[in-house]
Amino acid sequence: MRHFGHIAPEVRQRLFYREPSDFTAGSPARLLAAALGATLYSPATRPRLADDIVKQSSRGVVSMVLCLEDSIGDADVVDAEENLVRQIQVLAECAPYAADPPLVFIRVRTPGQIPDLTRRLGPAVSVLSGFVLPKFTEERGIPFLEALASAESASGHRLFAMPVLESPELLYRETRVETLEGIFRAVDKFRDRVLALRLGVTDFCSSYGLRRGPDMTAYDVQVVASVISDVVNMLGRADGTGFTVTGPVWEYFRVQERMFKPQLRRSPFLEGQADELRAALIEHAMDGLLREIALDQTNGLLGKTCIHPSHVPPVHALSVVSHEEFSDAQDILRPERGGGGVLRSAYTNKMNEVKPHRAWAERTLLRAEAFGVAGEDIGFVELLAAAIPT
């Protein structure tokens, strides 16, 4: 599979200076973590789940989570498990004939579901990439990670964990540092099996009876922004001890009434002759989503939890590395720069300081491998227009 693999080759050649790399479920964890992109969640109760997965894959989705937790009722768990096992088995049967199957994860409720579902899937476990672990703390998380390690050993198939950081202990100031230290101990112990850490911002907001509107981002909710900051501070470091942390979910599909002006400047869309696209994005609350994606990336997050297919193209379009970013990263990482120093950007608009910017450059080139490098004259409007399925 590859990002933007659903668009025509001639279009990719026009848009990209370097096209996104191919990857598979068996690729190195470092690349998979960077390539998760917009991870689309779907309730495990959907009756045509296998067809949904194939359809979304053909529309550019590369990672999906089939949810047995908050998206379904407590009374529906048994039926949802049966449906999930049956649908994944159907997916496994058609996998040899389906192009580019996505990375598939299951969000469970209890540790015991992990070995049980793995056993019930039988050979179909081959299409599964891992499990999403809810309300993760050290105390609650260790049993999940131990269950995953056991299931991996029993099945002989590599399985990754994606813990969700969403518990009140993490939100409350008096317990936050202790909780983060415990989370780090847990995921560090199982480092080889932890693909990424996901943020459960909806649960954070619920602890205070809050809900951000379509004109606001997670970073405008200060109590939430402070948690994101501390998670990145303690779990997302670039010194080799950190993990990939993904961005929070965006809840809105369409705005009925708007309080503030749209957040998308008109000029980039006029230059790309895409004023209708701008209007559609504003109508469906995507201007707020685009702003939040940009803030995610600025704050060290990569990828995003998504609950609607329309959210996928914006996440992927804004994940593409610009030609300017790529040029700067390459200059910083040239072997002859190993001793440090300062150099002027090839775009002559900024200073590149080799040692302080090295970690940024390394992350940028990894993102370039996953999402590609845009052409020198290509902006996010062209990428977004091309990524939206027709």
C-alpha positions in Angstrom: 0.0 0.0 0.0 1.0 3.6 -0.3 -0.5 7.0 0.4 -2.2 8.6 -2.6 -2.1 5.2 -4.2 -5.7 5.6 -5.1 -5.0 8.5 -7.5 -3.8 8.0 -11.1 0.0 7.6 -11.6 0.1 10.6 -14.0 -1.5 12.8 -11.3 1.0 11.6 -8.7 3.9 12.4 -11.0 2.6 15.9 -11.5 2.0 16.5 -7.7 5.1 14.9 -6.2 8.8 15.7 -6.3 9.2 12.3 -4.6 6.2 10.0 -4.4 5.2 8.2 -1.2 7.0 4.9 -0.6 5.3 1.5 -0.7 4.9 -0.3 2.6 3.1 -3.4 3.9 1.9 -4.6 7.3 5.3 -6.3 7.6 7.3 -3.0 7.2 9.5 -1.8 10.0 7.5 -0.3 12.9 9.2 3.1 12.6 7.8 3.5 9.1 4.4 2.1 9.9 4.0 4.5 12.9 4.8 7.5 10.6 2.5 6.2 7.9 -0.7 5.6 9.9 -2.1 8.9 8.7 -5.8 9.3 9.2 -6.8 6.2 11.2 -10.5 5.6 10.4 -12.6 4.1 13.2 -15.7 2.0 12.5 -18.1 0.2 14.9 -17.6 -3.5 14.8 -21.4 -3.9 14.5 -21.5 -2.8 10.8 -23.0 -5.7 8.9 -20.8 -5.3 5.8 -17.6 -4.4 7.5 -15.4 -6.3 5.2 -16.8 -4.5 2.2 -16.5 -1.2 4.1 -12.8 -1.9 4.6 -12.1 -2.7 1.0 -14.1 0.4 -0.1 -12.2 2.8 2.2 -8.9 1.3 1.2 -9.7 2.1 -2.5 -10.4 5.7 -1.4 -7.1 6.3 0.3 -7.5 4.9 3.8 -4.4 3.0 5.0 -5.3 2.3 8.6 -8.6 1.4 10.3 -9.8 0.5 13.8 -12.7 -1.8 14.3 -14.2 -0.7 17.6 -15.7 -3.0 20.3 -15.6 -0.3 22.9 -17.2 3.1 23.2 -18.8 3.2 19.7 -21.2 0.2 20.6 -23.6 -0.4 23.4 -22.7 -2.7 26.3 -25.5 -5.1 25.2 -24.1 -5.4 21.7 -20.6 -6.7 22.6 -21.2 -10.4 22.0 -22.9 -9.9 18.6 -20.2 -7.3 17.6 -17.5 -9.8 18.4 -19.2 -12.5 16.3 -19.7 -10.1 13.4 -16.1 -8.8 13.6 -14.6 -12.3 13.5 -16.9 -13.3 10.6 -16.1 -10.1 8.7 -12.3 -10.3 9.2 -12.5 -13.9 7.9 -14.3 -12.7 4.8 -11.7 -10.0 4.4 -8.9 -12.6 4.7 -10.5 -14.7 2.0 -10.6 -11.8 -0.4 -7.2 -10.3 0.6 -5.3 -12.0 -2.2 -7.6 -10.4 -4.7 -8.1 -7.0 -3.1 -5.6 -4.2 -3.9 -3.7 -2.6 -1.0 -5.6 -3.8 2.1 -5.2 -1.3 5.0 -3.6 -1.9 8.4 -6.5 -3.3 10.5 -6.6 -2.9 14.3 -9.3 -4.0 16.8 -10.2 -1.7 19.8 -11.0 -4.0 22.7 -12.6 -3.5 26.1 -10.8 -6.1 28.2 -7.4 -7.9 28.0 -9.2 -11.2 27.7 -10.7 -10.3 24.4 -7.2 -10.1 22.8 -6.3 -13.9 23.0 -9.9 -14.9 22.6 -10.4 -12.9 19.3 -7.0 -14.0 18.0 -7.9 -17.6 18.6 -11.3 -17.3 17.0 -9.9 -15.6 13.9 -7.6 -18.5 13.2 -5.7 -18.1 10.0 -7.5 -14.8 9.3 -5.4 -13.2 12.0 -2.9 -12.6 9.2 -4.9 -9.5 8.1 -4.8 -8.0 11.6 -2.1 -5.5 12.5 -2.9 -5.3 16.2 -5.1 -3.9 19.0 -6.1 -0.5 20.4 -6.0 -0.5 24.2 -8.5 1.8 25.9 -8.1 4.1 29.0 -4.4 3.1 29.3 -2.5 3.5 32.5 0.3 1.4 33.9 -2.0 -0.6 36.2 -4.7 -1.1 33.6 -2.3 -1.3 30.6 0.1 -4.0 31.6 -2.5 -6.8 31.5 -3.5 -5.7 27.9 0.2 -5.7 26.8 0.8 -9.1 28.4 -2.3 -10.5 26.7 -1.1 -9.1 23.3 2.4 -10.6 23.8 0.7 -14.0 24.6 -1.6 -13.7 21.6 1.3 -12.9 19.3 3.3 -15.9 20.6 0.3 -18.2 20.2 -0.6 -17.1 16.7 2.9 -16.6 15.4 1.8 -13.4 13.8 3.2 -9.9 14.7 0.7 -7.8 16.6 1.1 -4.2 17.6 -0.5 -2.2 20.4 -1.8 1.3 20.2 -2.7 2.5 23.8 -5.2 5.2 24.1 -4.4 7.9 26.7 -7.7 9.1 27.9 -8.0 8.4 31.6 -9.0 11.0 34.2 -5.8 10.3 36.2 -3.9 11.6 33.2 -6.1 14.7 33.0 -6.0 15.8 36.6 -3.1 17.9 37.5 -2.4 16.2 40.9 -2.0 12.7 39.3 -0.8 13.6 35.9 3.0 13.3 36.3 2.8 10.1 38.3 0.4 8.6 35.7 2.6 9.6 32.8 5.7 8.1 34.5 3.7 4.8 34.9 2.6 4.9 31.3 6.2 5.3 30.2 7.3 2.4 32.3 4.6 0.2 30.8 5.1 1.0 27.1 8.9 1.1 27.5 8.8 -2.5 28.8 6.9 -3.5 25.7 8.5 -1.0 23.3 8.9 -3.4 20.4 5.1 -4.0 20.4 3.9 -0.4 20.9 3.3 1.2 17.5 1.9 4.6 18.6 0.1 6.3 21.4 -3.3 7.8 20.7 -5.0 10.7 22.5 -8.6 10.3 23.7 -9.6 14.0 23.8 -13.3 13.4 23.9 -12.9 11.5 27.2 -10.7 14.4 28.5 -13.4 16.9 27.8 -16.1 14.7 29.3 -14.4 14.8 32.7 -15.3 18.5 32.8 -18.5 18.5 30.8 -16.9 20.2 27.9 -17.2 19.8 24.1 -15.3 21.9 21.6 -17.3 23.5 18.8 -16.5 23.4 15.1 -14.9 26.8 15.4 -12.5 25.6 18.1 -9.6 23.1 18.1 -8.4 20.9 20.9 -5.7 23.4 21.6 -8.3 26.1 22.4 -9.5 24.0 25.3 -6.8 24.9 27.7 -7.2 21.9 30.1 -6.9 19.6 27.1 -4.0 21.5 25.6 -2.1 21.2 28.8 -2.4 17.4 28.7 -1.3 17.2 25.1 1.7 19.3 26.0 2.7 17.0 28.9 2.1 13.8 26.9 4.4 15.0 24.2 6.9 16.3 26.8 7.2 13.0 28.6 6.3 10.4 25.9 7.1 12.0 22.5 10.8 13.0 22.9 13.1 12.8 20.0 16.0 11.4 21.9 15.2 7.8 21.2 13.0 7.3 24.3 9.8 8.7 22.7 6.9 7.2 20.8 4.8 8.4 17.9 1.8 10.3 19.4 -1.3 10.7 17.1 -3.7 13.6 17.0 -7.1 13.7 18.6 -10.4 13.0 16.8 -12.4 15.7 15.0 -16.1 15.3 15.7 -17.9 17.4 13.1 -19.1 16.6 9.6 -21.3 19.6 8.8 -21.9 23.0 10.3 -25.5 24.3 10.6 -24.6 27.8 12.0 -21.2 29.5 12.3 -20.3 32.0 14.9 -16.8 33.0 13.7 -15.4 33.7 10.3 -14.0 30.8 8.3 -10.4 30.0 9.1 -9.3 29.3 5.5 -7.6 32.1 3.6 -9.1 32.5 0.1 -5.9 33.2 -1.8 -4.4 29.7 -1.9 -7.7 28.4 -3.3 -8.0 31.1 -5.9 -4.4 30.3 -7.1 -5.4 26.7 -7.4 -8.7 27.5 -9.1 -10.4 25.7 -6.3 -12.8 28.2 -4.7 -15.6 25.6 -4.8 -13.4 23.2 -2.8 -12.9 26.0 -0.2 -16.6 26.5 0.1 -17.3 22.8 0.5 -14.6 22.6 3.2 -16.1 25.5 5.1 -19.6 24.1 4.8 -18.5 20.8 6.3 -16.5 22.3 9.2 -13.2 21.2 7.5 -11.6 24.6 8.0 -11.5 23.9 11.8 -10.1 20.4 11.1 -7.4 21.8 8.8 -6.3 24.2 11.5 -6.2 21.5 14.1 -4.1 19.2 11.9 -1.6 22.0 11.5 -1.5 22.5 15.2 -1.1 18.8 15.8 2.0 18.8 13.6 3.4 21.9 15.2 3.0 20.3 18.6 4.7 17.1 17.7 1.8 14.8 16.8 1.6 12.7 13.6 -1.5 11.2 12.2 -5.0 11.6 13.5 -8.0 9.6 14.8 -10.9 10.0 12.3 -14.5 8.9 12.6 -15.7 10.0 9.1 -14.2 9.2 5.7 -14.3 12.9 4.7 -11.7 13.7 7.3 -9.1 11.4 5.7 -8.0 13.5 2.6 -7.2 16.7 4.7 -5.1 14.7 7.1 -3.1 13.1 4.3 -2.8 16.2 2.2 -1.3 18.2 5.2 1.0 15.3 6.0 2.9 15.6 2.7 6.3 17.2 3.1 6.7 20.4 1.2 9.6 20.8 -1.2 10.9 23.5 1.1 10.8 21.3 4.2 12.5 18.5 2.3 15.3 20.8 1.0 16.0 22.1 4.5 16.0 18.6 6.0 18.4 17.3 3.4 20.8 20.3 3.9 20.8 19.8 7.6 21.6 16.1 7.4 24.3 16.2 4.8 27.4 14.3 6.1 29.6 17.3 5.8 27.3 19.1 8.3 28.1 16.6 11.1 30.2 19.2 13.0 27.3 21.6 13.3 27.1 25.2 12.2 24.5 27.5 10.7 23.5 27.7 7.1 21.0 29.7 5.0 18.1 27.8 3.7 18.1 27.1 0.0 14.9 29.1 -0.1 16.8 32.0 1.4 14.1 32.7 3.9 15.3 31.2 7.2 18.3 30.0 9.2 19.0 26.2 9.4 21.1 25.5 12.5 22.4 22.0 12.1 22.5 20.5 15.6 19.2 22.0 17.0 17.3 21.2 13.8 18.7 17.6 13.3 15.9 15.8 15.1 13.3 17.8 13.1 15.1 17.0 9.9 15.2 13.2 10.7 11.5 13.2 11.4 10.8 15.2 8.3 12.6 12.7 6.1 10.7 9.8 7.7 7.4 11.6 7.0 8.6 12.2 3.4 9.1 8.5 3.1 5.6 7.8 4.2 3.7 10.7 2.5 6.0 11.9 -0.2 7.4 15.3 -1.1 5.3 17.8 -2.9 6.5 19.4 -6.2 8.2 22.7 -5.9 5.1 24.6 -7.0 2.5 22.3 -5.4 0.6 23.4 -2.3 -1.9 21.6 0.0 -4.9 22.8 -2.1 -3.7 20.7 -5.1 -2.9 17.8 -2.9 -6.3 17.9 -1.1 -8.2 18.3 -4.4 -6.5 15.2 -5.8 -6.9 13.2 -2.6 -10.7 13.6 -2.4 -12.3 10.6 -4.0 -14.5 11.3 -7.0 
